[in-house]
Amino acid sequence: MTKLTLSPAWKALQAHQAEMAGVQLRELFARDPERARKFSLQAGALLLDYSKHRVTGATLALLIDLARQAEVERWRTRMFAGEHINNSEDRAVLHVALRSCFDTFPAGNDVMPLVRKAKEGMRAFSDAVRSGALLGHSGKPMRTLINIGIGGSDLGPRMLARALWRQADAPQSVQFVANADPDDLARALSQAQPETTLFIVASKTFTTVETLGNANLAKAWLIKALGSEAAVNAHFAAVTANTRAAAAFGIAPERCFPLWDWVGGRFSVWGAVGLPVAIAIGMDRFEELLAGARAMDEHFLAAPLEANMPVLLALLGIWYADFFGAETHAVLPYAEALRELPAYLQQLEMESNGKGVDRDGQAVDYATVPVIWGALGSNSQHAFHQLLHQGTHLAPCDFLVPAATTGAAAENALAQAAALMTGKDAALPHRRFDGNRPSSTLMFKAIDPHTLGQLLALYEHKVFVQGIIWNLNSFDQWGVELGKDIARTLAAQPAGGEAIPGLDASTNALLARLRDWRS
Ligand code: F6P
C-alpha cells in the first residue's frame, strides 16, 4: 500500500463513498432547493455548475482534506516560485511566466526578460506577415501559413486557430500539418502556392521525426518550385529550443522563435508555439488570451480551496476515478468552434498524468488520470450518448456551453446534463433511464481570446492539482519514448532485410509483410 491509500483523508473518502454509492442525485436536489446555487461557482467569465455530481457538502469537505493533506497550496507556491518540480528532468515548470505581467518573475530566477523579448519578436513577425511586409523569395507577400509540428507543437495552436476563427482577420489562410503520413502535408500543399507560402516548423526539440520528415518534404517542394536553396530562408521560420538544429536545417537565427526547457510542450501555446494564432488574430488579441490565462492563474493562487475552480474540478475527477472506479471522462464542447478542444485536453491530461509510477519512483496502487475523450456536441448525441445514458460505464462529463452559440446547441447541452442526472422511469426496461450520471457544466458568454485563456488555464491547473494529489510528476512524458525507439529501428530496416534481433516475431512478420506489399 502507498502512503496515499493508507492516509486518513483517503480512508475517510473510502468510507464516505460507501455511504454515497446508493444516493440518487434526484434525492439530493429534492432535499435541498438551494443545491444548484450552493454547488456553483463563478470565476471570471466561467460559471461552473457542479451540482449534478454525486457529492454533498460532507464529500467536498473530505475531498478538500485530501487536497490539504497533499499540500496542494505548498506545491502551487513551489511551481510559481520556479522550483524544479519536474524532478525527473530537473526542470522548473514556468509556463505561467509566459502570461505573467510581473516585471520580475519568479524571484531569484527572473525569466521575464526572455519572455518579453520573445513576445516582441512574435509581435514584429506576426505584424509583418499580416501586413504583407514579409515577402517571399520572389518578392510576394505570404498568402498561406503552414504550421508543421506535432503534439504540443500542434494541438494548442490548431485548436485556438479554429476556436477563434471569427476573430481571425489576417489575409493568410492558416493550416496545420502534424501527421507522419505525408498525405497530411500533401493536402495542405495542394492548396498552396510556393511563392506565397510560409512554413513555421514548431518543435521544441527539433528532433521529432514526424515534424522533421514533413519539414524536409516541404523544403524540397519549395526548392523545386522556386529553383533555389536560398528560398528556404525567406519561407521558413522555426519555434524551437534547439536553434542549432534549426540552423542546420537552414532557418536563420532571426527567424527562430524561442522555447525553453521550463515550458513543457503541452503547456507551450502561450509562447511562440502560439505564433500561428498571433498571425491569424493579431498580437493584441493574442495578448488578450494571455490576460485571460493570467486571470485564472490569479484565481488559482488566491481563491480558498473550497471555492477554487481548478481545485474543485481536480477533486471531482479524483472522486470518480479513485472512489467510484470511473475509467473514462468525456469532454463535450457544444460549439463548432471548439471542435479541436477534446484532442488538446487529451494531451494535456493524459500525457501529464497518465502514469503508474509516482514522483518517488514507486508503483501506484490507485487510479490516475482516466481516459479523456469526447467530441463536439450536439453531434456526439447522435453517436455515443446512448452509452452515456444507458451503458454500463460510469463516464462523468464536462459540458462546455458558450451562451453565444445560437441555434439549439446550448439548450441541447443543458438537456443532456439534465437527462443524465435525472433519468426517467418506464415500464419497459430498455426505455428506462436510471440517471444519477454526473456532469459538470461550464458555461461562458462567448468564445473570445480572454475566455479561452481562462478555460485552458483552468484545465492546466486542474491537471496540476490532480498530479500533486496522485504524487505524480505531471511534467515529464517518458512513456512516449519506447515506441519512438522501436519506430526508429523499424524505419532503418531495409526491404528484404533479416528479422530484427530482439524484436518480437509478430512485429517482425508484420514488418516483412509491409515491406513486401510496398515493393
Ligand atoms: O512525443 C511526445 C512529445 O514529446 C510531446 O510531449 C511533445 O509535445 C511532442 O512530442 C512534440 O515535441 P517537439 O515539440 O519537441 O517536436
Boltz pocket constraint, residues with backbone or C-beta under 6 A from the ligand:
constraints:
  - pocket:
      binder: B
      contacts: [[A, 150], [A, 151], [A, 152], [A, 153], [A, 202], [A, 203], [A, 204], [A, 205], [A, 206], [A, 207], [A, 208], [A, 211], [A, 265], [A, 266], [A, 351], [A, 477], [A, 480]]
      max_distance: 6.0
